[in-house]
Amino acid sequence: MTTRPDPRPITPSRALVLFVVYTVVFALGGGLAAGIMALVFEALSPQGSDPTVYAITFGVTGFIAYRLAQRVAEG
């Protein structure tokens, strides 16, 4: 079994950069997914859907995008 090497110590500037990158990735990933879902629901039903569905989609897909970005940043 291989063990992961100890992560690099995080500096304040690196923490700030990662915070900004993760925030942008979260917003873009969640926003795209919620927007696509809104377009699909609008095409299927002129009434659309409850905004809660879009909020949940935004949060879940944003979190997934954030975790993927975190794994890439950690190497």
PQR file with spaces between the fields and no chain letter, atoms N, CA, C, O and H, PARSE charges and radii, in Angstrom:
ATOM       1  N    MET     1       0.851   -1.168    0.000 -0.4000 1.5000
ATOM       2  CA   MET     1       0.000    0.000    0.000 -0.0000 2.0000
ATOM       3  C    MET     1       0.900    1.235    0.000  0.5500 1.7000
ATOM       4  O    MET     1       1.834    1.329    0.796 -0.5500 1.4000
ATOM       5  N    THR     2       0.618    2.166   -0.884 -0.4000 1.5000
ATOM       6  CA   THR     2       1.412    3.392   -0.941 -0.0000 2.0000
ATOM       7  C    THR     2       0.773    4.450   -0.057  0.5500 1.7000
ATOM       8  O    THR     2      -0.448    4.536    0.071 -0.5500 1.4000
ATOM       9  H    THR     2      -0.141    2.090   -1.531  0.4000 1.0000
ATOM      10  N    THR     3       1.624    5.234    0.535 -0.4000 1.5000
ATOM      11  CA   THR     3       1.121    6.340    1.348 -0.0000 2.0000
ATOM      12  C    THR     3       1.365    7.633    0.617  0.5500 1.7000
ATOM      13  O    THR     3       2.331    7.764   -0.134 -0.5500 1.4000
ATOM      14  H    THR     3       2.616    5.163    0.431  0.4000 1.0000
ATOM      15  N    ARG     4       0.498    8.576    0.836 -0.4000 1.5000
ATOM      16  CA   ARG     4       0.644    9.884    0.200 -0.0000 2.0000
ATOM      17  C    ARG     4       1.710   10.675    0.936  0.5500 1.7000
ATOM      18  O    ARG     4       1.790   10.623    2.164 -0.5500 1.4000
ATOM      19  H    ARG     4      -0.287    8.470    1.447  0.4000 1.0000
ATOM      20  N    PRO     5       2.522   11.400    0.198 -0.5600 1.5000
ATOM      21  CA   PRO     5       3.520   12.223    0.871  0.2800 2.0000
ATOM      22  C    PRO     5       2.843   13.341    1.651  0.5500 1.7000
ATOM      23  O    PRO     5       1.717   13.734    1.346 -0.5500 1.4000
ATOM      24  N    ASP     6       3.536   13.841    2.650 -0.4000 1.5000
ATOM      25  CA   ASP     6       2.995   14.946    3.426 -0.0000 2.0000
ATOM      26  C    ASP     6       2.774   16.140    2.507  0.5500 1.7000
ATOM      27  O    ASP     6       3.640   16.470    1.696 -0.5500 1.4000
ATOM      28  H    ASP     6       4.451   13.522    2.897  0.4000 1.0000
ATOM      29  N    PRO     7       1.625   16.787    2.628 -0.5600 1.5000
ATOM      30  CA   PRO     7       1.373   17.949    1.775  0.2800 2.0000
ATOM      31  C    PRO     7       2.321   19.093    2.137  0.5500 1.7000
ATOM      32  O    PRO     7       2.825   19.196    3.255 -0.5500 1.4000
ATOM      33  N    ARG     8       2.536   19.942    1.138 -0.4000 1.5000
ATOM      34  CA   ARG     8       3.386   21.105    1.380 -0.0000 2.0000
ATOM      35  C    ARG     8       2.753   21.985    2.442  0.5500 1.7000
ATOM      36  O    ARG     8       1.530   22.104    2.519 -0.5500 1.4000
ATOM      37  H    ARG     8       2.126   19.859    0.230  0.4000 1.0000
ATOM      38  N    PRO     9       3.604   22.607    3.267 -0.5600 1.5000
ATOM      39  CA   PRO     9       3.019   23.556    4.226  0.2800 2.0000
ATOM      40  C    PRO     9       2.357   24.703    3.464  0.5500 1.7000
ATOM      41  O    PRO     9       2.875   25.183    2.456 -0.5500 1.4000
ATOM      42  N    ILE    10       1.242   25.111    3.953 -0.4000 1.5000
ATOM      43  CA   ILE    10       0.488   26.142    3.244 -0.0000 2.0000
ATOM      44  C    ILE    10       0.858   27.522    3.794  0.5500 1.7000
ATOM      45  O    ILE    10       0.864   27.758    5.003 -0.5500 1.4000
ATOM      46  H    ILE    10       0.821   24.721    4.772  0.4000 1.0000
ATOM      47  N    THR    11       1.157   28.403    2.877 -0.4000 1.5000
ATOM      48  CA   THR    11       1.483   29.782    3.258 -0.0000 2.0000
ATOM      49  C    THR    11       0.210   30.615    3.145  0.5500 1.7000
ATOM      50  O    THR    11      -0.742   30.198    2.487 -0.5500 1.4000
ATOM      51  H    THR    11       1.152   28.212    1.896  0.4000 1.0000
ATOM      52  N    PRO    12       0.181   31.775    3.771 -0.5600 1.5000
ATOM      53  CA   PRO    12      -1.013   32.616    3.655  0.2800 2.0000
ATOM      54  C    PRO    12      -1.347   32.999    2.208  0.5500 1.7000
ATOM      55  O    PRO    12      -2.520   33.058    1.839 -0.5500 1.4000
ATOM      56  N    SER    13      -0.338   33.255    1.402 -0.4000 1.5000
ATOM      57  CA   SER    13      -0.617   33.637    0.006 -0.0000 2.0000
ATOM      58  C    SER    13      -1.177   32.441   -0.772  0.5500 1.7000
ATOM      59  O    SER    13      -2.090   32.595   -1.584 -0.5500 1.4000
ATOM      60  H    SER    13       0.615   33.208    1.701  0.4000 1.0000
ATOM      61  N    ARG    14      -0.625   31.253   -0.519 -0.4000 1.5000
ATOM      62  CA   ARG    14      -1.158   30.056   -1.199 -0.0000 2.0000
ATOM      63  C    ARG    14      -2.582   29.779   -0.733  0.5500 1.7000
ATOM      64  O    ARG    14      -3.426   29.389   -1.540 -0.5500 1.4000
ATOM      65  H    ARG    14       0.117   31.128    0.141  0.4000 1.0000
ATOM      66  N    ALA    15      -2.862   29.972    0.537 -0.4000 1.5000
ATOM      67  CA   ALA    15      -4.211   29.770    1.058 -0.0000 2.0000
ATOM      68  C    ALA    15      -5.197   30.723    0.380  0.5500 1.7000
ATOM      69  O    ALA    15      -6.314   30.330    0.044 -0.5500 1.4000
ATOM      70  H    ALA    15      -2.176   30.290    1.192  0.4000 1.0000
ATOM      71  N    LEU    16      -4.789   31.954    0.183 -0.4000 1.5000
ATOM      72  CA   LEU    16      -5.662   32.929   -0.473 -0.0000 2.0000
ATOM      73  C    LEU    16      -5.917   32.543   -1.924  0.5500 1.7000
ATOM      74  O    LEU    16      -7.050   32.607   -2.399 -0.5500 1.4000
ATOM      75  H    LEU    16      -3.882   32.274    0.456  0.4000 1.0000
ATOM      76  N    VAL    17      -4.866   32.144   -2.623 -0.4000 1.5000
ATOM      77  CA   VAL    17      -5.018   31.741   -4.023 -0.0000 2.0000
ATOM      78  C    VAL    17      -5.940   30.524   -4.130  0.5500 1.7000
ATOM      79  O    VAL    17      -6.830   30.488   -4.980 -0.5500 1.4000
ATOM      80  H    VAL    17      -3.945   32.092   -2.237  0.4000 1.0000
ATOM      81  N    LEU    18      -5.722   29.527   -3.265 -0.4000 1.5000
ATOM      82  CA   LEU    18      -6.579   28.339   -3.299 -0.0000 2.0000
ATOM      83  C    LEU    18      -8.027   28.673   -2.966  0.5500 1.7000
ATOM      84  O    LEU    18      -8.948   28.115   -3.563 -0.5500 1.4000
ATOM      85  H    LEU    18      -4.999   29.556   -2.575  0.4000 1.0000
ATOM      86  N    PHE    19      -8.233   29.586   -2.009 -0.4000 1.5000
ATOM      87  CA   PHE    19      -9.588   29.996   -1.662 -0.0000 2.0000
ATOM      88  C    PHE    19     -10.286   30.607   -2.877  0.5500 1.7000
ATOM      89  O    PHE    19     -11.438   30.284   -3.166 -0.5500 1.4000
ATOM      90  H    PHE    19      -7.485   30.040   -1.525  0.4000 1.0000
ATOM      91  N    VAL    20      -9.587   31.482   -3.577 -0.4000 1.5000
ATOM      92  CA   VAL    20     -10.176   32.141   -4.755 -0.0000 2.0000
ATOM      93  C    VAL    20     -10.451   31.108   -5.848  0.5500 1.7000
ATOM      94  O    VAL    20     -11.523   31.112   -6.453 -0.5500 1.4000
ATOM      95  H    VAL    20      -8.651   31.744   -3.341  0.4000 1.0000
ATOM      96  N    VAL    21      -9.488   30.230   -6.101 -0.4000 1.5000
ATOM      97  CA   VAL    21      -9.671   29.215   -7.143 -0.0000 2.0000
ATOM      98  C    VAL    21     -10.841   28.293   -6.795  0.5500 1.7000
ATOM      99  O    VAL    21     -11.694   28.029   -7.643 -0.5500 1.4000
ATOM     100  H    VAL    21      -8.617   30.227   -5.610  0.4000 1.0000
ATOM     101  N    TYR    22     -10.885   27.808   -5.566 -0.4000 1.5000
ATOM     102  CA   TYR    22     -11.970   26.912   -5.162 -0.0000 2.0000
ATOM     103  C    TYR    22     -13.327   27.611   -5.234  0.5500 1.7000
ATOM     104  O    TYR    22     -14.318   27.001   -5.634 -0.5500 1.4000
ATOM     105  H    TYR    22     -10.192   28.022   -4.878  0.4000 1.0000
ATOM     106  N    THR    23     -13.376   28.874   -4.852 -0.4000 1.5000
ATOM     107  CA   THR    23     -14.635   29.619   -4.910 -0.0000 2.0000
ATOM     108  C    THR    23     -15.116   29.784   -6.345  0.5500 1.7000
ATOM     109  O    THR    23     -16.300   29.608   -6.635 -0.5500 1.4000
ATOM     110  H    THR    23     -12.571   29.370   -4.527  0.4000 1.0000
ATOM     111  N    VAL    24     -14.197   30.121   -7.237 -0.4000 1.5000
ATOM     112  CA   VAL    24     -14.562   30.285   -8.648 -0.0000 2.0000
ATOM     113  C    VAL    24     -15.002   28.951   -9.241  0.5500 1.7000
ATOM     114  O    VAL    24     -15.996   28.892   -9.965 -0.5500 1.4000
ATOM     115  H    VAL    24     -13.236   30.264   -7.001  0.4000 1.0000
ATOM     116  N    VAL    25     -14.275   27.891   -8.941 -0.4000 1.5000
ATOM     117  CA   VAL    25     -14.649   26.567   -9.452 -0.0000 2.0000
ATOM     118  C    VAL    25     -16.021   26.159   -8.932  0.5500 1.7000
ATOM     119  O    VAL    25     -16.840   25.634   -9.687 -0.5500 1.4000
ATOM     120  H    VAL    25     -13.468   27.940   -8.353  0.4000 1.0000
ATOM     121  N    PHE    26     -16.278   26.397   -7.639 -0.4000 1.5000
ATOM     122  CA   PHE    26     -17.576   26.064   -7.048 -0.0000 2.0000
ATOM     123  C    PHE    26     -18.695   26.826   -7.760  0.5500 1.7000
ATOM     124  O    PHE    26     -19.712   26.244   -8.136 -0.5500 1.4000
ATOM     125  H    PHE    26     -15.612   26.823   -7.026  0.4000 1.0000
ATOM     126  N    ALA    27     -18.496   28.142   -7.940 -0.4000 1.5000
ATOM     127  CA   ALA    27     -19.538   28.970   -8.562 -0.0000 2.0000
ATOM     128  C    ALA    27     -19.767   28.589  -10.021  0.5500 1.7000
ATOM     129  O    ALA    27     -20.911   28.498  -10.465 -0.5500 1.4000
ATOM     130  H    ALA    27     -17.670   28.616   -7.634  0.4000 1.0000
ATOM     131  N    LEU    28     -18.694   28.366  -10.762 -0.4000 1.5000
ATOM     132  CA   LEU    28     -18.853   28.005  -12.174 -0.0000 2.0000
ATOM     133  C    LEU    28     -19.469   26.619  -12.339  0.5500 1.7000
ATOM     134  O    LEU    28     -20.386   26.434  -13.140 -0.5500 1.4000
ATOM     135  H    LEU    28     -17.764   28.440  -10.400  0.4000 1.0000
ATOM     136  N    GLY    29     -18.964   25.647  -11.581 -0.4000 1.5000
ATOM     137  CA   GLY    29     -19.510   24.289  -11.683 -0.0000 2.0000
ATOM     138  C    GLY    29     -20.973   24.238  -11.289  0.5500 1.7000
ATOM     139  O    GLY    29     -21.798   23.668  -12.004 -0.5500 1.4000
ATOM     140  H    GLY    29     -18.219   25.797  -10.931  0.4000 1.0000
ATOM     141  N    GLY    30     -21.293   24.833  -10.154 -0.4000 1.5000
ATOM     142  CA   GLY    30     -22.677   24.841   -9.696 -0.0000 2.0000
ATOM     143  C    GLY    30     -23.584   25.652  -10.591  0.5500 1.7000
ATOM     144  O    GLY    30     -24.713   25.252  -10.875 -0.5500 1.4000
ATOM     145  H    GLY    30     -20.624   25.296   -9.574  0.4000 1.0000
ATOM     146  N    GLY    31     -23.092   26.790  -11.033 -0.4000 1.5000
ATOM     147  CA   GLY    31     -23.897   27.664  -11.902 -0.0000 2.0000
ATOM     148  C    GLY    31     -24.208   27.035  -13.245  0.5500 1.7000
ATOM     149  O    GLY    31     -25.333   27.119  -13.737 -0.5500 1.4000
ATOM     150  H    GLY    31     -22.175   27.116  -10.802  0.4000 1.0000
ATOM     151  N    LEU    32     -23.203   26.403  -13.835 -0.4000 1.5000
ATOM     152  CA   LEU    32     -23.438   25.736  -15.119 -0.0000 2.0000
ATOM     153  C    LEU    32     -24.456   24.605  -14.985  0.5500 1.7000
ATOM     154  O    LEU    32     -25.363   24.477  -15.808 -0.5500 1.4000
ATOM     155  H    LEU    32     -22.289   26.335  -13.435  0.4000 1.0000
ATOM     156  N    ALA    33     -24.305   23.800  -13.961 -0.4000 1.5000
ATOM     157  CA   ALA    33     -25.229   22.678  -13.778 -0.0000 2.0000
ATOM     158  C    ALA    33     -26.647   23.170  -13.508  0.5500 1.7000
ATOM     159  O    ALA    33     -27.604   22.650  -14.081 -0.5500 1.4000
ATOM     160  H    ALA    33     -23.568   23.904  -13.293  0.4000 1.0000
ATOM     161  N    ALA    34     -26.785   24.165  -12.641 -0.4000 1.5000
ATOM     162  CA   ALA    34     -28.124   24.691  -12.339 -0.0000 2.0000
ATOM     163  C    ALA    34     -28.728   25.363  -13.568  0.5500 1.7000
ATOM     164  O    ALA    34     -29.928   25.244  -13.815 -0.5500 1.4000
ATOM     165  H    ALA    34     -26.007   24.587  -12.175  0.4000 1.0000
ATOM     166  N    GLY    35     -27.908   26.063  -14.333 -0.4000 1.5000
ATOM     167  CA   GLY    35     -28.408   26.707  -15.551 -0.0000 2.0000
ATOM     168  C    GLY    35     -28.863   25.718  -16.596  0.5500 1.7000
ATOM     169  O    GLY    35     -29.906   25.900  -17.224 -0.5500 1.4000
ATOM     170  H    GLY    35     -26.933   26.160  -14.132  0.4000 1.0000
ATOM     171  N    ILE    36     -28.084   24.672  -16.781 -0.4000 1.5000
ATOM     172  CA   ILE    36     -28.467   23.638  -17.748 -0.0000 2.0000
ATOM     173  C    ILE    36     -29.748   22.952  -17.294  0.5500 1.7000
ATOM     174  O    ILE    36     -30.636   22.678  -18.101 -0.5500 1.4000
ATOM     175  H    ILE    36     -27.237   24.525  -16.271  0.4000 1.0000
ATOM     176  N    MET    37     -29.836   22.681  -16.002 -0.4000 1.5000
ATOM     177  CA   MET    37     -31.051   22.048  -15.487 -0.0000 2.0000
ATOM     178  C    MET    37     -32.262   22.974  -15.682  0.5500 1.7000
ATOM     179  O    MET    37     -33.347   22.504  -16.025 -0.5500 1.4000
ATOM     180  H    MET    37     -29.114   22.904  -15.347  0.4000 1.0000
ATOM     181  N    ALA    38     -32.088   24.256  -15.471 -0.4000 1.5000
ATOM     182  CA   ALA    38     -33.191   25.208  -15.674 -0.0000 2.0000
ATOM     183  C    ALA    38     -33.635   25.221  -17.129  0.5500 1.7000
ATOM     184  O    ALA    38     -34.831   25.260  -17.414 -0.5500 1.4000
ATOM     185  H    ALA    38     -31.207   24.638  -15.193  0.4000 1.0000
ATOM     186  N    LEU    39     -32.677   25.189  -18.050 -0.4000 1.5000
ATOM     187  CA   LEU    39     -33.027   25.165  -19.476 -0.0000 2.0000
ATOM     188  C    LEU    39     -33.781   23.888  -19.838  0.5500 1.7000
ATOM     189  O    LEU    39     -34.746   23.930  -20.600 -0.5500 1.4000
ATOM     190  H    LEU    39     -31.704   25.157  -17.818  0.4000 1.0000
ATOM     191  N    VAL    40     -33.351   22.773  -19.301 -0.4000 1.5000
ATOM     192  CA   VAL    40     -34.024   21.497  -19.595 -0.0000 2.0000
ATOM     193  C    VAL    40     -35.440   21.498  -19.029  0.5500 1.7000
ATOM     194  O    VAL    40     -36.390   21.112  -19.710 -0.5500 1.4000
ATOM     195  H    VAL    40     -32.567   22.739  -18.682  0.4000 1.0000
ATOM     196  N    PHE    41     -35.573   21.937  -17.774 -0.4000 1.5000
ATOM     197  CA   PHE    41     -36.911   21.981  -17.174 -0.0000 2.0000
ATOM     198  C    PHE    41     -37.824   22.956  -17.916  0.5500 1.7000
ATOM     199  O    PHE    41     -39.015   22.694  -18.082 -0.5500 1.4000
ATOM     200  H    PHE    41     -34.801   22.250  -17.221  0.4000 1.0000
ATOM     201  N    GLU    42     -37.267   24.071  -18.356 -0.4000 1.5000
ATOM     202  CA   GLU    42     -38.073   25.052  -19.091 -0.0000 2.0000
ATOM     203  C    GLU    42     -38.521   24.473  -20.437  0.5500 1.7000
ATOM     204  O    GLU    42     -39.640   24.727  -20.884 -0.5500 1.4000
ATOM     205  H    GLU    42     -36.299   24.285  -18.221  0.4000 1.0000
ATOM     206  N    ALA    43     -37.652   23.699  -21.076 -0.4000 1.5000
ATOM     207  CA   ALA    43     -38.010   23.083  -22.356 -0.0000 2.0000
ATOM     208  C    ALA    43     -39.084   22.016  -22.169  0.5500 1.7000
ATOM     209  O    ALA    43     -39.954   21.848  -23.023 -0.5500 1.4000
ATOM     210  H    ALA    43     -36.743   23.493  -20.713  0.4000 1.0000
ATOM     211  N    LEU    44     -39.022   21.296  -21.046 -0.4000 1.5000
ATOM     212  CA   LEU    44     -39.999   20.241  -20.814 -0.0000 2.0000
ATOM     213  C    LEU    44     -41.320   20.767  -20.281  0.5500 1.7000
ATOM     214  O    LEU    44     -42.379   20.220  -20.589 -0.5500 1.4000
ATOM     215  H    LEU    44     -38.316   21.432  -20.351  0.4000 1.0000
ATOM     216  N    SER    45     -41.263   21.818  -19.490 -0.4000 1.5000
ATOM     217  CA   SER    45     -42.463   22.363  -18.876 -0.0000 2.0000
ATOM     218  C    SER    45     -42.348   23.881  -18.826  0.5500 1.7000
ATOM     219  O    SER    45     -41.401   24.406  -18.241 -0.5500 1.4000
ATOM     220  H    SER    45     -40.403   22.263  -19.240  0.4000 1.0000
ATOM     221  N    PRO    46     -43.295   24.594  -19.429 -0.5600 1.5000
ATOM     222  CA   PRO    46     -43.223   26.057  -19.422  0.2800 2.0000
ATOM     223  C    PRO    46     -43.256   26.655  -18.004  0.5500 1.7000
ATOM     224  O    PRO    46     -42.839   27.797  -17.807 -0.5500 1.4000
ATOM     225  N    GLN    47     -43.741   25.903  -17.035 -0.4000 1.5000
ATOM     226  CA   GLN    47     -43.803   26.401  -15.662 -0.0000 2.0000
ATOM     227  C    GLN    47     -42.447   26.350  -14.976  0.5500 1.7000
ATOM     228  O    GLN    47     -42.260   26.979  -13.935 -0.5500 1.4000
ATOM     229  H    GLN    47     -44.079   24.976  -17.195  0.4000 1.0000
ATOM     230  N    GLY    48     -41.502   25.614  -15.541 -0.4000 1.5000
ATOM     231  CA   GLY    48     -40.203   25.468  -14.903 -0.0000 2.0000
ATOM     232  C    GLY    48     -40.308   24.533  -13.711  0.5500 1.7000
ATOM     233  O    GLY    48     -41.080   23.574  -13.722 -0.5500 1.4000
ATOM     234  H    GLY    48     -41.655   25.103  -16.387  0.4000 1.0000
ATOM     235  N    SER    49     -39.532   24.821  -12.696 -0.4000 1.5000
ATOM     236  CA   SER    49     -39.536   23.978  -11.510 -0.0000 2.0000
ATOM     237  C    SER    49     -39.298   24.852  -10.288  0.5500 1.7000
ATOM     238  O    SER    49     -39.002   26.041  -10.407 -0.5500 1.4000
ATOM     239  H    SER    49     -38.905   25.600  -12.687  0.4000 1.0000
ATOM     240  N    ASP    50     -39.429   24.257   -9.128 -0.4000 1.5000
ATOM     241  CA   ASP    50     -39.223   24.942   -7.868 -0.0000 2.0000
ATOM     242  C    ASP    50     -37.765   25.417   -7.771  0.5500 1.7000
ATOM     243  O    ASP    50     -36.861   24.644   -8.087 -0.5500 1.4000
ATOM     244  H    ASP    50     -39.670   23.291   -9.031  0.4000 1.0000
ATOM     245  N    PRO    51     -37.513   26.644   -7.353 -0.5600 1.5000
ATOM     246  CA   PRO    51     -36.135   27.140   -7.221  0.2800 2.0000
ATOM     247  C    PRO    51     -35.271   26.310   -6.272  0.5500 1.7000
ATOM     248  O    PRO    51     -34.044   26.340   -6.366 -0.5500 1.4000
ATOM     249  N    THR    52     -35.895   25.580   -5.373 -0.4000 1.5000
ATOM     250  CA   THR    52     -35.136   24.731   -4.461 -0.0000 2.0000
ATOM     251  C    THR    52     -34.355   23.673   -5.222  0.5500 1.7000
ATOM     252  O    THR    52     -33.240   23.326   -4.833 -0.5500 1.4000
ATOM     253  H    THR    52     -36.892   25.555   -5.297  0.4000 1.0000
ATOM     254  N    VAL    53     -34.926   23.159   -6.296 -0.4000 1.5000
ATOM     255  CA   VAL    53     -34.239   22.155   -7.108 -0.0000 2.0000
ATOM     256  C    VAL    53     -32.952   22.744   -7.673  0.5500 1.7000
ATOM     257  O    VAL    53     -31.916   22.079   -7.677 -0.5500 1.4000
ATOM     258  H    VAL    53     -35.832   23.440   -6.612  0.4000 1.0000
ATOM     259  N    TYR    54     -33.009   23.980   -8.149 -0.4000 1.5000
ATOM     260  CA   TYR    54     -31.829   24.620   -8.714 -0.0000 2.0000
ATOM     261  C    TYR    54     -30.786   24.891   -7.628  0.5500 1.7000
ATOM     262  O    TYR    54     -29.588   24.755   -7.872 -0.5500 1.4000
ATOM     263  H    TYR    54     -33.851   24.520   -8.147  0.4000 1.0000
ATOM     264  N    ALA    55     -31.232   25.268   -6.447 -0.4000 1.5000
ATOM     265  CA   ALA    55     -30.310   25.532   -5.342 -0.0000 2.0000
ATOM     266  C    ALA    55     -29.583   24.261   -4.923  0.5500 1.7000
ATOM     267  O    ALA    55     -28.379   24.279   -4.667 -0.5500 1.4000
ATOM     268  H    ALA    55     -32.206   25.378   -6.248  0.4000 1.0000
ATOM     269  N    ILE    56     -30.317   23.168   -4.857 -0.4000 1.5000
ATOM     270  CA   ILE    56     -29.699   21.895   -4.490 -0.0000 2.0000
ATOM     271  C    ILE    56     -28.717   21.462   -5.570  0.5500 1.7000
ATOM     272  O    ILE    56     -27.615   21.011   -5.258 -0.5500 1.4000
ATOM     273  H    ILE    56     -31.295   23.153   -5.066  0.4000 1.0000
ATOM     274  N    THR    57     -29.104   21.592   -6.830 -0.4000 1.5000
ATOM     275  CA   THR    57     -28.213   21.247   -7.939 -0.0000 2.0000
ATOM     276  C    THR    57     -26.955   22.091   -7.895  0.5500 1.7000
ATOM     277  O    THR    57     -25.853   21.576   -8.080 -0.5500 1.4000
ATOM     278  H    THR    57     -29.999   21.957   -7.083  0.4000 1.0000
ATOM     279  N    PHE    58     -27.109   23.390   -7.650 -0.4000 1.5000
ATOM     280  CA   PHE    58     -25.962   24.292   -7.565 -0.0000 2.0000
ATOM     281  C    PHE    58     -25.014   23.842   -6.458  0.5500 1.7000
ATOM     282  O    PHE    58     -23.804   23.750   -6.665 -0.5500 1.4000
ATOM     283  H    PHE    58     -28.005   23.809   -7.500  0.4000 1.0000
ATOM     284  N    GLY    59     -25.566   23.567   -5.298 -0.4000 1.5000
ATOM     285  CA   GLY    59     -24.732   23.181   -4.158 -0.0000 2.0000
ATOM     286  C    GLY    59     -24.013   21.865   -4.354  0.5500 1.7000
ATOM     287  O    GLY    59     -22.822   21.753   -4.063 -0.5500 1.4000
ATOM     288  H    GLY    59     -26.548   23.642   -5.130  0.4000 1.0000
ATOM     289  N    VAL    60     -24.729   20.870   -4.845 -0.4000 1.5000
ATOM     290  CA   VAL    60     -24.132   19.536   -5.005 -0.0000 2.0000
ATOM     291  C    VAL    60     -23.064   19.544   -6.092  0.5500 1.7000
ATOM     292  O    VAL    60     -21.953   19.062   -5.867 -0.5500 1.4000
ATOM     293  H    VAL    60     -25.697   20.961   -5.082  0.4000 1.0000
ATOM     294  N    THR    61     -23.377   20.077   -7.250 -0.4000 1.5000
ATOM     295  CA   THR    61     -22.386   20.070   -8.328 -0.0000 2.0000
ATOM     296  C    THR    61     -21.239   21.024   -8.024  0.5500 1.7000
ATOM     297  O    THR    61     -20.098   20.758   -8.403 -0.5500 1.4000
ATOM     298  H    THR    61     -24.279   20.468   -7.433  0.4000 1.0000
ATOM     299  N    GLY    62     -21.523   22.119   -7.350 -0.4000 1.5000
ATOM     300  CA   GLY    62     -20.444   23.011   -6.934 -0.0000 2.0000
ATOM     301  C    GLY    62     -19.490   22.319   -5.985  0.5500 1.7000
ATOM     302  O    GLY    62     -18.275   22.485   -6.095 -0.5500 1.4000
ATOM     303  H    GLY    62     -22.449   22.335   -7.042  0.4000 1.0000
ATOM     304  N    PHE    63     -20.027   21.541   -5.049 -0.4000 1.5000
ATOM     305  CA   PHE    63     -19.186   20.813   -4.101 -0.0000 2.0000
ATOM     306  C    PHE    63     -18.348   19.759   -4.818  0.5500 1.7000
ATOM     307  O    PHE    63     -17.172   19.579   -4.505 -0.5500 1.4000
ATOM     308  H    PHE    63     -21.014   21.406   -4.960  0.4000 1.0000
ATOM     309  N    ILE    64     -18.949   19.068   -5.772 -0.4000 1.5000
ATOM     310  CA   ILE    64     -18.199   18.073   -6.537 -0.0000 2.0000
ATOM     311  C    ILE    64     -17.055   18.737   -7.300  0.5500 1.7000
ATOM     312  O    ILE    64     -15.932   18.233   -7.305 -0.5500 1.4000
ATOM     313  H    ILE    64     -19.905   19.214   -6.026  0.4000 1.0000
ATOM     314  N    ALA    65     -17.340   19.864   -7.941 -0.4000 1.5000
ATOM     315  CA   ALA    65     -16.291   20.591   -8.664 -0.0000 2.0000
ATOM     316  C    ALA    65     -15.200   21.070   -7.716  0.5500 1.7000
ATOM     317  O    ALA    65     -14.018   21.021   -8.056 -0.5500 1.4000
ATOM     318  H    ALA    65     -18.253   20.274   -7.936  0.4000 1.0000
ATOM     319  N    TYR    66     -15.583   21.531   -6.536 -0.4000 1.5000
ATOM     320  CA   TYR    66     -14.611   21.968   -5.529 -0.0000 2.0000
ATOM     321  C    TYR    66     -13.699   20.817   -5.117  0.5500 1.7000
ATOM     322  O    TYR    66     -12.482   20.987   -5.040 -0.5500 1.4000
ATOM     323  H    TYR    66     -16.543   21.571   -6.260  0.4000 1.0000
ATOM     324  N    ARG    67     -14.281   19.644   -4.851 -0.4000 1.5000
ATOM     325  CA   ARG    67     -13.468   18.495   -4.431 -0.0000 2.0000
ATOM     326  C    ARG    67     -12.514   18.046   -5.538  0.5500 1.7000
ATOM     327  O    ARG    67     -11.376   17.667   -5.261 -0.5500 1.4000
ATOM     328  H    ARG    67     -15.270   19.506   -4.913  0.4000 1.0000
ATOM     329  N    LEU    68     -12.971   18.089   -6.783 -0.4000 1.5000
ATOM     330  CA   LEU    68     -12.099   17.746   -7.900 -0.0000 2.0000
ATOM     331  C    LEU    68     -10.947   18.743   -8.003  0.5500 1.7000
ATOM     332  O    LEU    68      -9.801   18.343   -8.211 -0.5500 1.4000
ATOM     333  H    LEU    68     -13.896   18.397   -7.008  0.4000 1.0000
ATOM     334  N    ALA    69     -11.235   20.022   -7.860 -0.4000 1.5000
ATOM     335  CA   ALA    69     -10.190   21.049   -7.899 -0.0000 2.0000
ATOM     336  C    ALA    69      -9.218   20.863   -6.755  0.5500 1.7000
ATOM     337  O    ALA    69      -8.017   21.071   -6.927 -0.5500 1.4000
ATOM     338  H    ALA    69     -12.165   20.347   -7.691  0.4000 1.0000
ATOM     339  N    GLN    70      -9.703   20.481   -5.607 -0.4000 1.5000
ATOM     340  CA   GLN    70      -8.839   20.271   -4.445 -0.0000 2.0000
ATOM     341  C    GLN    70      -7.883   19.104   -4.696  0.5500 1.7000
ATOM     342  O    GLN    70      -6.702   19.184   -4.358 -0.5500 1.4000
ATOM     343  H    GLN    70     -10.679   20.311   -5.467  0.4000 1.0000
ATOM     344  N    ARG    71      -8.388   18.031   -5.283 -0.4000 1.5000
ATOM     345  CA   ARG    71      -7.521   16.899   -5.585 -0.0000 2.0000
ATOM     346  C    ARG    71      -6.448   17.261   -6.606  0.5500 1.7000
ATOM     347  O    ARG    71      -5.301   16.830   -6.492 -0.5500 1.4000
ATOM     348  H    ARG    71      -9.347   17.966   -5.557  0.4000 1.0000
ATOM     349  N    VAL    72      -6.827   18.054   -7.604 -0.4000 1.5000
ATOM     350  CA   VAL    72      -5.852   18.486   -8.617 -0.0000 2.0000
ATOM     351  C    VAL    72      -4.792   19.370   -7.969  0.5500 1.7000
ATOM     352  O    VAL    72      -3.604   19.224   -8.260 -0.5500 1.4000
ATOM     353  H    VAL    72      -7.758   18.405   -7.697  0.4000 1.0000
ATOM     354  N    ALA    73      -5.204   20.279   -7.100 -0.4000 1.5000
ATOM     355  CA   ALA    73      -4.261   21.195   -6.451 -0.0000 2.0000
ATOM     356  C    ALA    73      -3.307   20.453   -5.530  0.5500 1.7000
ATOM     357  O    ALA    73      -2.146   20.840   -5.401 -0.5500 1.4000
ATOM     358  H    ALA    73      -6.168   20.397   -6.863  0.4000 1.0000
ATOM     359  N    GLU    74      -3.781   19.392   -4.889 -0.4000 1.5000
ATOM     360  CA   GLU    74      -2.925   18.633   -3.987 -0.0000 2.0000
ATOM     361  C    GLU    74      -1.970   17.701   -4.721  0.5500 1.7000
ATOM     362  O    GLU    74      -0.981   17.232   -4.158 -0.5500 1.4000
ATOM     363  H    GLU    74      -4.725   19.078   -4.993  0.4000 1.0000
ATOM     364  N    GLY    75      -2.280   17.444   -5.983 -0.4000 1.5000
ATOM     365  CA   GLY    75      -1.383   16.623   -6.792 -0.0000 2.0000
ATOM     366  C    GLY    75      -1.601   15.205   -6.678  0.5500 1.7000
ATOM     367  O    GLY    75      -0.901   14.419   -7.317 -0.5500 1.4000
ATOM     368  H    GLY    75      -3.083   17.825   -6.441  0.4000 1.0000
